[in-house]
Amino acid sequence: MAETLSSLDELKGAVDGTDAPAAAAFDATPREPVRDALGRSYATGKRKDAVARVWIKPGSGKVTVNGKAMDAYFARPVLQMILRQPFTVAGVDGEFDVMATVKGGGLSGQAGAVKHGISKALQLYEPSLRGALKAAGFLTRDSRVVERKKYGRAKARKSFQFSKR
């Protein structure tokens, strides 16, 4: 398995890279784009209870969510801004068409799920965009979910009013 080093000089040589077997452990292969036969990239985005399936392909910047235009499905401007964030961070505004299907959760969770899916699909389509998306934190799933209600309590943490007498 691993070589045993008996002196500090051998350890120093392994760290500096003068020892060939220890230096060969790091392999930096560039990432390859992942696209299907139609030239699309697919990714799944999640947020709270919402799950989004997202396909992106080169186009004019049209976003379709569950068969509706983005403006019709996400009426609030804040939710539309959330969907556009990955494109602005990556610097590819209006270059990709998005087709997404979302299930579960509310509108805010669904918008976050679509944003997560778009980010993952963008970095699969063009691996050079990964650095900008990762630095912005868009490739990390936001794992915060609603805490469950416990028995003997009014809500997840709130107790019933205490009565001394």
N, C-alpha and C positions, 0 to 999 in steps of 0.2 A: 504494500500500500504506500504509505508515506515514508520518505527517507528520514533516517535519524541524523540530526546534526550534532556533532560532538564538540564543536568549538564556536566561539563568537565570530571568527573569521568566515567560517562556512555559512553561518546565519547571515552575515553581512553580504556575502556573495549572492545568496539566494534572494535577498531583498533588492539589491542593486540590479539584478537581472543578468549578472555574469554567469549564473548557473542556468544552463539551457532548459532542463526539465521544469524548473520552478517558474520560469518566465513564460513557458508555452501554455500555462494554465488559463491565461486570459485570451479569449478569442472575440474580436470585435467584427462580426459580420454585419453588413448593412441590412436593414429590414427591406423586405420585398413588398410591393403593393399587393393587396388582396382584392381582386375584382372577379365578378362572375362573367358568364358568357355575354351578357348584355352590357357590360362595362359599368356595372353598379357595385357599390360596396354596401354591406349589410352589417348592422350592429344592433344590440339590444341595450336600451337604457332603462335604468330603474331609479325611482325616488319615492319614498314613503311606500304606499301600496300600489303605485302606478308602475306599469311595465309598458315600454314603448318599443316597437319593432321599427327600425328606420333603414330606409334605402336611400342612398345618394348617388347621383350621376351628374356629369357635366350638363349645364343648361343655363337658363336665364335667371335663376334665383327663385323659382316658384316653389312654395311650400304647401303641401297638402297633408292635412291631418284627418284621419278617418273619413276620407272622401270629400272633405270640405276645405276651402281655402283657409289659410292661417288666420286671416282677419275675421272670418265667420266663426271659426271654432274657438279661438282665443280672442274674445272681444276686448279684453282689457289691454291697454298699451304696455303695461308692465310685463305681462305674460308674453307679448310679441317681442319685447326687448330681450327677454330671457332666451327665446328661441334664436334670435339673431346674434347673441354674444359669441358663440364659437366661430362664426364666419368673420366677425370684426377682429377678434383676437388673432386668427390665422391669416387675416388679410386677403380673404377670398370672397368678399361681398359680391353677391349676384352671379357667381360662377357655377353654382351647383343647384340642381333641383332636388327637393326632398319629398319623399313619400313616406308617411309614418302612420302606423296604427297604434292606438293607445287604449289600454284597458285598466280599470281599477283606479281607486283614489279620487281626489278632487281635481279641479282645474290647475291649482298651483303645483301639486305633485305631478300631474301629467305634463305640465310645461317643463318641469325639471327633468322628468324622464326623457322627454324628446330632446332636450338640450344635451343630456348625457349620451344619448344614442347618436346624435349628430356629431358630437365630439369624437366618439369612438370610431364612427364610420369615416370621418374625415382623416383621421390618422391611419386608418387602414387603406384608404384610397391613395393618400399621399403621405408616406412615412416622414417626409421632411417637416411636416406641420406638427409632429408629435411634441417637439420641444416647447413650442409656444403654448399649445393646449395643456400640456402637463404643468408648465409653470403657472398657468392661470388656475389650475386645479379642476379643470373640466373633465379629466379622465378618471377622477376618483368618484366612486359612488357615495353619495351622501347617505350614510346608514342610519340617520336619525328616524325613528318611527315612533308612533304613539305608544306610550306605556300602557299596559293592560290594567284594568280595574281589579283591585283586590277585594276579597270578601271581608266584611266587617268594616268597610270604608265607603265613604260617599263617592269618591272618584279614585284615581290611581294613588294619590297621596293624601288627599283631604279626608279628615276624619269627621264623624258625626259630632255635633256639639256635646261637650262634656257637661254632665249635670252632677253636681255634688250631692244634692238632696232630691 
